[in-house]
């Protein structure tokens, strides 16, 4: 009798473990590993200046990110500084966060706005911090081809 109860208990535990593992695998398969963005301003990413346009972002095998300009097919490697815990509430679509900072033009006669890619988010997973701006700045979020400004310093 004890043996039968133990076998039933072990079978139930194995079944529950398998069900949880299957649910996690199905959730992981729904997490996108590539996303497309329409960016309406020049920006900097991976230490390079990039133009306005359509971009595809994907995860690289080395744990970094790769940003591809759709029109030219040119890839820009974007190193990851650290992972950021998932936001609450969770996001439903991939998004890019840019730091908006002021800078002087090379002639030092005009003040210009520079956008630097700082965070990358895919739904259902931790984010990627790719740049840290020290000092006061604003942020701009690009998601699903739209630009949504977030007012105020971060």
Beta strands, then each sheet from edge to edge (+ up, - down):
strand 1: 34-39
strand 2: 43-45
strand 3: 48-50
strand 4: 53-59
strand 5: 65-69
strand 6: 75-78
strand 7: 82-84
strand 8: 95-104
strand 9: 111-121
strand 10: 127-129
strand 11: 138-143
strand 12: 146-150
sheet 1: 1+ 4- 5+ 6-
sheet 2: 2+ 3-
sheet 3: 7+ 10- 9+ 8- 11+ 12-
end
